């Protein structure tokens, strides 16, 4: 396998991993019926600082997740 093909393959695998994490988090939220809103960003609260890292993983609905998955996959692959 030549170098450009390896780079594209590894980029696709990395992008798939990122999108998979989003889907796993949302599936966990759906199956356990736990609201993950506590992992969002809360301004003017120290607890809200965790949300800077975790908020991108939390989606409000399946439509929201799907509409973010495709562009994220494409841009992270590029």
C-alpha positions in Angstrom: 0.0 0.0 0.0 1.5 3.4 -1.0 1.8 6.4 1.4 -1.2 8.5 0.1 -3.6 5.5 0.4 -2.3 4.8 3.9 -2.9 8.5 4.9 -6.5 8.5 3.5 -7.2 5.2 5.2 -6.0 6.3 8.6 -7.9 9.6 8.2 -11.1 7.7 7.5 -10.5 5.4 10.5 -9.8 8.4 12.8 -13.0 10.2 11.6 -15.1 7.0 12.0 -13.7 6.7 15.6 -14.7 10.3 16.4 -18.2 9.9 15.0 -18.6 6.5 16.7 -17.9 8.1 20.1 -20.7 10.6 19.4 -23.1 7.8 18.5 -22.2 5.7 21.5 -22.7 8.6 23.9 -26.1 9.3 22.3 -27.1 5.7 22.4 -26.2 5.5 26.0 -28.3 8.5 26.7 -31.2 7.0 24.8 -31.0 3.5 26.4 -30.5 4.6 29.9 -32.9 7.6 29.7 -30.4 9.7 31.6 -30.3 13.3 30.8 -26.8 14.4 30.0 -27.5 18.1 30.3 -25.3 18.2 33.3 -22.4 17.8 30.9 -23.2 21.0 29.1 -21.7 24.4 29.5 -23.0 26.4 32.4 -21.8 30.0 32.4 -20.5 31.6 35.7 -20.3 28.3 37.4 -17.2 26.3 38.1 -19.1 23.0 37.4 -19.8 24.3 34.0 -16.1 24.2 33.0 -16.3 20.5 32.5 -18.8 21.2 29.7 -16.1 22.8 27.6 -14.8 19.3 27.0 -18.0 17.2 27.2 -20.6 19.5 25.6 -19.6 18.5 22.0 -20.4 14.9 22.8 -24.0 15.6 23.9 -26.7 16.0 21.3 -30.3 16.9 21.8 -31.9 14.5 19.4 -31.3 11.9 16.8 -31.8 14.5 14.1 -29.2 16.7 15.7 -26.7 13.9 15.9 -27.3 12.8 12.3 -27.0 16.4 11.0 -23.7 16.8 12.8 -22.2 13.4 12.0 -21.9 13.8 8.3 -20.1 17.2 8.3 -17.9 16.1 11.2 -16.9 12.9 9.3 -16.1 14.8 6.1 -14.2 17.7 7.7 -12.2 15.5 10.1 -11.3 13.2 7.2 -10.1 16.2 5.1 
